[in-house]
Amino acid sequence: VYNVRGQTKGRFCTEHKEPDMVNVKDKTCEADGCETQSNYNVRGQTKGRFCAEHKEPEMVDVKHKTCEADGCETQPTYNVRGQTKGRFCAEHKEPEMVDVKNKTCEADGCETRPAYGWLGKCTIRCSTHRQKGMITSPTRKCETVCCNQLGTHQSNGSRFCDEHMPFGSENLGVDTCMSCGLDDILTNGKCGTCDPQVIQIRRHAKENRVKDIYTASGFTFVHDRMLEGAICGRERPDFQFDCDTHFVYVEVDENQHQSYACECEQARMVNLVHVRGMPVLWIRYNPDVYEPSKGQRKLKLEQREKKLLEYTKWAMIHPPESMSSVLYLFYDEYDTKIQEWHKLV
């Protein structure tokens, strides 16, 4: 929702906005120089004019639902279990009601809001049920100016990253990985690089982002399904687009598939074409860091995703001249001016 003043379309979120950017999507307080959202107006109105700091005495919050108790202006968070919308505040809730708006402690039967969690993770436990090693504000950042790293150490109540921590700071949860021997935040004794559960989650994150982009753009496709007649078990393109006259296969190649030998990847693509028995256009998309062609700038992720959609649309309406060709998007030496389709078969 953030952009430079005078624009109407947002470019960045709160976390990533640049210093001179303001909220250009939501109406702000009418007080001079105030950029806070305007939620307050006289009762009966639906559009806010002022924020809580600058509201006039008779004004109330007209943007958010309030407690159903007469005269109460507190936002409601309580209702019967199973509901998702609050009806009453903590003061006026009925005996059987629970907080349905805020996450509660994961301990069975506990309705207290969680304040404790493992370093780098979200809060999951209250003070009573916290486990050894859990800390408050586990995602709090380093307090050194211009540093946005996780605060892994604490000194005099302030958080610092490994680089900026003062001598004698308390370690809040960094330990040595039992697998690789490096210091990191551990899960089950292993760092994020070595823990199989974390690896599995990360492996599909970027592929799922591409899936969401295709879905939001109205594409019809098959995702991560093995082809009919598969033999060796690797006949599973990430995305398949049936174009009647041919198929388009899109593969999300994290880190440019540097751990795979080029000839093995090409052999796999040829095998997939033979299994399908129809012409196939391949698009190999790298969502990670790459080195652009000399003299060119790296494209931002949003620009790269837009290019991926454009080439997918193009490939769907242009049958290949050969049995199969492949286009590599955002591999090292990628040239924005010349994109070559390489013949496979």
N, C-alpha and C positions, 0 to 999 in steps of 0.2 A: 504493500500500500504506500510505499515511500518513493518520492521522486523530488526533483528540484521544484521550488515554489513556482507556480504558474502552469505546471503540467497537470494533466487530468488522469493519466494512466500511471499506476504504480510500477516500479521496477525492482525494488528491494523490500525485504522484510525488516522488522525492527532490529534483528541481530546484525544484519549485513548492510544496513543503510549507510550511506556516506555522511560525513559530518554536517554538510549543508542541506541535507534532504529533510523534507517534512511529510506528514501524512496528507496525501492529496486525494484520498478516497472518502474519508469520513469528515463530516462537518466538524469544525473546531469551535471552541468557545469564542464568544463575541468580544471578550475583553481584549484590549489592544496587546498584541504580542504573545497571547496565550495560544499554544498549539495543542492543548488538551481537548479530548473529545467532549462535545457539549451534550450532556444528558439531562440537564435541568431546565424546567420551564414551569409556568403556573399550571395548576391542576386542570385537567381537561384537554390540554394540548398534547400533541403526539410528537412534535419535533423539538429537540433540545436547543437551548440558546446559550447556556452557560455551563461551566464545569462546577464541581463541588466547591472549589476555592472561591469562585467569583459569582456564584448564584446569589440571587436576592433572597431575603428572609422567607418570603411566602412560597418560594419555588420548591418543587419536588422532582424526583427522578421520574421522567416520563418515558424513558427508553427501556427500562427494565421492569419486569413484573415485581410487585411488592407483596409482602405478607398479607394473607387474607384477613388477619385480625383488624378490626376497625381502628383506623388511625395510625397503624404501624407502617412505616416507610422502609423497613428493613427488607432486603432481598430474601426471598424464601428459599431454603435448601432442604426442608423436611417434608416428607410424605410417607405413605405406607410402603413397605418393602416391595420392590418389583416395579414401582413407578419411576419415571425419569425426570419429571418436572416437579419442582418444589411448590408447596402450598403455604407453609408456615415457616417462620423463623425459629431459632432455638428457644426463644422465650415463650412463644405461643404454640409450639408444636403439641400435638396430642400424645398421650403416653406411648402408644404403639408405633409412633413415627420414627423414622431414621433419616439420616442425611443421605439424600439421593443424588446430590449434585457434586459432592466432593469425594475423592477416593479415600477409603478408610484403611486402617491397619489390616494386613493380611492374616493376622492371627484369628483363628476361629472365634466368632461371636464378638469381636471387638469392633466398636463403632467409632473409635477415636481416629482423628486424622493422622496420617503417618508423617513423621518428621525425621526419621532415620533411614539410612540406606547404605549400601556399599559404595565406596569411592568411585565416582564416575557414573554411577547408576541412579535411577530415580528413587525417591523415598518410598519405603514399603512397610515400615513398622513404626509404632508409637514408642514413647519412652519406656512404657511398662514392658513391652514385648520385643524390644530391640535385642539383636544378637550381638555377641562379642565381635568387635571390629567395625560395627556400623557407626556412622557419624551423621551429624546434622548437616543439612545443605551439601549433600555429596557431589553436586555438580557445580559448586561455586568456583568461579574463575580466579586466576592469579590477580592480585591487586596491584601489581606493578603497572605503571602507566603504559598504555599501548600494548600490553600483553594480553592475549585472549586464550592462553593455555589453561588447562584444568589446574586448579590449586591442589596439589598433591601433598603439601606440607603446611604446617600451621605454626605461627609464632606470634605471641601476644594477641591472639584473637584474629589475626589476619592470615589470609591464605596466599600461598606462593607456589609457583611451579618449581620443578627441579632446578631450572637455570637461575631463578631469582631468589631462592630460599635463603634466609639469613642463617648463619652458623648456629647450630643447636636447635633448628626447627624440628617439630614433631612430624614424623612420617605417618600419614593418615591411611596408608593402605598399599603402598608400592612394595613388592616383594620379588624374590628371585624365582623365575619360572623353573619348575622341576624338569621341564623337557629341554629347553634351549639354553637355560642358565642366564638369561638376560633379565634385568629388572623391569617390571611392568605391573599394571593392575591385573591381578589374576582372577580366573574363574576356575574352580576345581583344581587349583594349584598350577594352572597353566595360563600363559599369556594369550592374547587374542589371535596371535599367529599360529599357536600350537594347539589350542583347544578345538577339537573337532566340531563341537556344537556352534561355536562362534564362526568357524570357517564356513560351515554350511549356510548360516544366516547371511554372511557377507557375500558368499558366492552368488546368491540369487538376487541380491538387492538391486544391482544395476540392471540386470535382465528384467526384473519386475518393473523398474522405472520405465524401460522402453515399452513394456507391455501396456502400462497405464497410458503412455503417450499415444500409442496406436489406438487403444480403446477410446480415449477422449477425442481422437481425430476421426472416428467413425470407420476405421478399417475393420474388415472381416478377415480373420486369420485363425490358424491353428497354432497353439503354443505348446512346445515341448512334448510332442507326441511322436512315438516311434512310427516309422513308415511301415505300410503293409509289406510283407515279404522280407522283413529285415532278417539278416543272418548274423552279423557279427555283434550286434547290440549297440553300435554307435550311430545307427541310422536315425538320428533324432535331431533334426534342425531346431534351432531355438524358435523360429517363426516361419510358418508356411502360408503363402498366399496363392490360392488357386485362381488363375487368370484364364481358364478354359483352354487357351492355346498353349500355355506354358505355366510354369510355376516360378514364384520368386521366393527364395530362401534368404532370411536375414539371420546372421549369427552375431551375437554380442561377444566380442573378443576382448575381455578384460586384459589390460596390460599387453595388448596386441598379440595375445597368446604366445608370449615369448618362451613359455615352457614347452611348447610343441614344435617339433621339427617341421619346417615348411613342406618338405616332400610328403610327410605323413598327413598333413592337413589337406594337401591337394589330392592325395590318393583317396582320402575319406570323401571329399567333395565329388570326385568322379564316381565312386561307388554309390553315393546317394543319387546321382543322376541316373545311373544304370538301374537302380532299384525302382526309381519313379517311372522310367521309361518314357519321359517327356522332356522337352527342352527346359532348362532351368537357368535363371539368372540369380547369381549370388551377390549379396551385399554383406561384407564383413565390416562391422562397425566397432571401432575402439572407443569406449567411453572414458578412457583414462588419459594420462599425460602423453603427449606426443611432441616431436620436434617438427615444426613446419618447414616447408621449403625455404631456402635461403632468401632473406629479404621480406618474408611474409610474417604476419602476426598470427599467434595462436587464436583460434576461434573460441569464444566462450561456449560453455556447455549448452546454453539455450540455442545458440546459433548452430551448433553441431546437430542438435536434435531436430531443428528445423530442416537442415540439409538432409538428414536421414529420411524424414517424411517426404521431402521433395523427390529424392531418388527412388524411394519405394513406389511413389505414385507413377513416376516415369517408367520404371521397370515393369509395372503391372500392365501398361498399355503399349509396350514396345517388345514384341517377341524377339528372342535372341536370333541373330543371324546364324550362329553356330549352335551346336547342341547345348553348350553351356559356356558361360563367361562369368567372371567375378570382378567386383569393384571393391577396392579397399578404401574405407573411409577413416581418415584421421590416424593412419599409421605414420611412422616417422617419414619425413620428407614429403608429407602430403602437400599437394599443390592445389590451391583454391581455384586456379585458372584452368588447369588441365586435369580432368579425371578420366583415367584410362580403364576401359573394360578389358580384362585379360582373358584370352581364350583358354578354356580348359580342355574341351572335347570338340 
